[in-house]
């Protein structure tokens, strides 16, 4: 009986280099955050339950007037109204609503910090406060209305069909391609052994694969629209006008009146 070769009796030990995978992990976490945001289902309830067109109109009017206001008293008034509404929310929903506005507020403060060197203290405080008020209004809108309701609200305002179509498909494929990227990231991390010094190149390969999948998806979408005789015409959304919506219209009129008063009279 022949003896076994020496290399068969030697114990092989493999100790891969330490690999944190921070680059891939952070990229996957960013995609997961986008996917969670796109899939977020707003909670029912709250102090106001306006129809989507009234909610959108109220938020847009608030953003427009706060941005155009030159009187800080009007901005403070809108801030008090927003704080009063935020006080009615539970802790979990309040944290979800306030996270983007606070991030925008901190970013605007850091960007405008050099203005203090030239003595521009008024701009240093007014711009971040306006940013906080407008982003809070938009965050409240996003947290209280489904994404498909935005399409309905835009159509009720007479937005062109082409813009609504682009907006609708963009929301759809943000979710689809985020799922593809996350699955590819997971496959890459599971198959990676040892230290990967070319993580940026791996990310480029994932982007290229997503681009090819996007081309295939665009072709399939076009074929499906052709087979179903889609003419890119959206029917006008007619939400039933309720008594509560009249309260929303009153708020819009009051906000318009307050803007005119603070800008023209005070």
Residue, then its C-alpha position, 0 to 999 in steps of 0.5 A: x500500500x503506497x503512502x500518502x503524499x506529504x502535501x495531503x497530510x499537511x493541514x492547510x490554514x487560510x486566514x483572510x485579511x481583515x475586511x470591514x466592507x464599510x464601503x459596500x455596507x454604507x452603499x447598501x444602507x443608503x439604497x435601503x434607506x431610499x427603498x424604505x422611503x419610497x415604500x413608506x405607507x403613511x399612517x392614517x389619522x392625524x389632526x387634519x385629513x384633507x383630500x390630496x389636492x388640498x394637502x398639496x395646495x396647502x403645502x405648496x402655498x406654505x413653501x411659496x409664502x415662507x420663501x418669499x416673505x421678507x417679514x420674519x413675523x410671518x415666518x414665526x407665525x407659520x412656525x407656531x402653526x406647524x409646532x401646534x400641529x406637530x404637538x398632536x403627533x405621536x413620538x414615532x411619527x414625530x421623529x420620522x417627520x422631523x428628521x429631514x427638516x433638522x438635517x436640512x437646518x443643520x446643513x444650512x447653518x453650516x453653509x451660512x456660518x462663514x457669513x458671520x465673518x462679514x456680519x450677516x447675522x440676519x441672513x444667518x438666522x433667517x435662512x435656516x429658519x425658513x429652511x426648517x419651516x418649508x422642509x417641515x411642511x413638505x415632510x408633513x405632506x410626504x408623511x400623510x399621503x401615498x406616492x400615488x396620491x401625488x399623481x392624482x393631486x398633480x392631475x387635479x391641478x392640470x399638470x401636463x400628462x407628460x410630466x405626470x407620466x415621468x413622475x409616475x414611472x420614476x417612482x416605480x423604477x426607483x423601487x425596482x432598481x433599488x431592489x436590483x442593486x440591493x440584491x447585487x450588493x448582497x451577492x457581492x458581499x456573500x461571494x467576497x473572500x478576504x480583502x477586496x481592494x477594488x470596491x469602487x470597481x465593484x460598485x461600477x460593475x453594479x451600476x453597469x448591471x443596473x443600467x443594462x437592466x434599466x434598458x431591458x425594463x424600458x423596452x419591456x415597458x414600451x412593449x407593454x404600453x403599446x400592447x395595451x394601447x396606452x396613450x399617455x392620457x391621465x384622467x382628471x382626478x375628482x376627489x369628493x369635496x368634503x366639509x373638512x376640505x373647506x377648512x383646508x381652503x379656509x387655511x389657505x385663504x388665511x395664510x394668503x391674507x396673513x402674508x399680504x398683511x405682514x408684507x404690505x401693512x406691517 
